[in-house]
Amino acid sequence: MDEIIRAVTKNGEAKISAISARKIIQSARSYHNTSPVAAAALGRTLCAASLLGDLLKEEDATLTIRINGGGPIGTVMAVSDSFGNVRGYVDEPFIDLPLKPNGKLDVGGAVGRDGTFTVSRDLGLKDPYVGSSALVSGEIADDLAFYLLESEQVPSACGLGVLVDTDLSVKCAGGFIVSLLPGAPEELITLIEHNIAQMGSVTSVLEYGTATDLVNRVLAGLEPEILQSVPVEYRCYCSRDRVQKTLASLGGETLREMLSDGKPTEVVCQFCNTAYEFTDEEVENLADRL
């Protein structure tokens, strides 16, 4: 089961959210038929969005991460609801690049480093809250940590990882965000950094472990106390009714222009690739109602 674990140290000086998300990223890879490097880039972003979305207090709120780094993968986008359920896409899901010298997928090369990491929170108010920071590596975890510090003034350490198997299935995926709470001593940073270095990669833990194992490794020696465990999944909210409302937003004139080629109108959801087809009569009736 994919899940998010929230925990705090016994002394209340640091908090952590950790996610195991193999099924989520496997669903994303299957929906979009992504290459390994695109699966890794999208998967890391989905994990980041899920961790941040789970922290939203308003039940109907949503959080969107959009990464534009100027690389060959184009835009990477992930959307989370307030329960940590996510959906997302990349502009170029089939992009492929040579492995890095260390044998790892070149996510930074695919995403690029010349651009921005943008987070938008829609809390149901008139305008969403939007924050943005420059990309520092394109590897996403570093960029998330820099965003949290630069845009939200929250000193954090982040780890994200996706391990793609030889058959192109997702073997494991997940990540964590650990932040110091007000009044935490400077030496706590050193200890947590030491723990993360000793732990190795996120996927080395999750290949045979859980999100709880991530929490215990990152906060080793600090007596973490689990506060909450919630299930999460890849969840798209598209429907024929929602797509019809989107068509209606185009206006009657635009809809009639769409009828000129004599072909049925097809709308494909960018998050799950479900295709919705509307006949000329349906489109014309919609235009008339407008």
PEJO-V523662 format. One record per run of one state. SS is the DSSP state (A for helix, B for strand, O for the rest). FROM is the first residue (numbers start at 1). TO is the last residue. Records with the same first field share a line. If there is no record, write none. Layout:
SS->FROM-TO / FROM-TO
//
This chain:
O->1-2 / 10-13 / 21-21 / 33-35 / 54-61 / 69-74 / 82-85 / 91-106 / 112-115 / 123-128 / 135-140 / 153-155 / 165-169 / 181-185 / 200-201 / 207-210 / 219-223 / 232-233 / 235-239 / 249-251 / 262-264 / 269-274 / 279-279 / 290-290
B->3-9 / 14-20 / 62-68 / 75-81 / 86-90 / 116-122 / 129-134 / 156-164 / 170-180 / 224-231 / 234-234 / 265-268 / 275-278
A->22-32 / 36-53 / 107-111 / 141-152 / 186-199 / 202-206 / 211-218 / 240-248 / 252-261 / 280-289
//
